[in-house]
Amino acid sequence: MVYCGKISKACLQCRRRKLRCDLKRESCGQCTRANLPCTGYRGTDQLRIRDESQATRQRALLRTVPRSITVTIDERARNAFFTYYVLGFAKTYDVLDMLYSRSSLDKHLKASVDAASLAFFSSQFHCLEAANMGWNRYLSALPLLNQALGSTETAKSDSTLLSTLLLDLFEKTTSTAPRSIESWMGHVNGALALVKMRDADQLLTHVGLRLAVRLCTNLLISCVIADEPVPPAWNDLRCAIDPLFNHDPKWNISALVVKFLGVRKTFKDGVMPPMEVVSLAAHLDNEFQVLAWKMPPKWRSEVIHLENPADDCLDCHFDRYLDRFITQTWNVLRIMRILLNDMIVNLSLKAAGEDSFYTIVSDNAAQQMDNLAREICASAPQYLTRTDYPTLASKDPAAERMQCYTLIFPLYTAGRYSRQCEVKPWIVGRLAHLSDVTGIKKASAVSEFLQREERTSPWVVYTILGSYAFAA
């Protein structure tokens, strides 16, 4: 039924003849002049309603209704990148959401976002088409970024610094093997040069501070992988923002990682007697241990004891942390300590023939490595779905996959350096389980690395996993 407005008061003859009725009391003027009987006038307290049901039905049948809505791979990749990575996984990139929503989005930032989004989508959802498109977007973004660098004002902008970090993220996400130092560190060194150009007050803004923290983390890890010392400009940047973060456990760990770089370089260069290097490594390991003791209460784990043995637990217990970020920070600390104690073992064994004291030092360091490896193993079951205890396992498969991804390198490190015979087989099984259940193909590849017992640098595996794109 269709409402057609109020009815006309005109008489029937005027309505039929489509004339204006003057509504005179006795008879309307039009009927009088035409010698027609005037039928009188209608009341206006009714509504004009017309049945249009059939006509409406016919019009609806004639319309073409699309069977589905087409969403491009670009859109799917961008939505996944913002949902799972920018706003869900890598919190220091959260400023991207604010910058990207601006109406006047810079072309080089948009191109960098598209490249990073497609790389992320390809890695997490195994989409070959997205991988090919991502490289095309990356190659398109490079000249746009170079064009932006041609202007001092644009070069100093937040969007240019963020674009550089995103292109670095693209390279780390798509990495399948180690590259030259120049190639590996090209974008982060470029980002550091941009920071030196920027005004001092830009560092104090919310966006500037977040980007500075991200750059500090990326550059430090790049130096660890490339076996390079941190550049002086990095130290300057860190000192500028250190007062704002010196109570953050992860930030304090990064300061000790810089010291680790120094000890490792001394060890490799052979410029100091081995036992002096052992002393340096032991002292730094003690600093890591003190930092662990000073962790805030909320950063400590709750030990969950099981009544019966379970395949997803190495021992009859596992550690449950407040969130993924805290778990990851603890495992970074454990990895650094394992690598330090491995250095102590290797140097002490060389001197053990001359002095039995160094045999004791070596055995103690090896025991530390075993304990730390089991702690890493105890952090894994919380990400696996259990019915008997609440865990951190996500109900969203994509989010679960990213959480579990952060376990792969710590588990690899534990399996490689532990001397206890039951640890490596358990880790190989867990990695295979991650591959089968979550679809993380690289978990299976790392499992094969462990089984082959290849003595390559652990940072090669870290590079294959995407470096700090997923495990910073």
Disulfide bonds with the S-S distance in Angstrom:
none
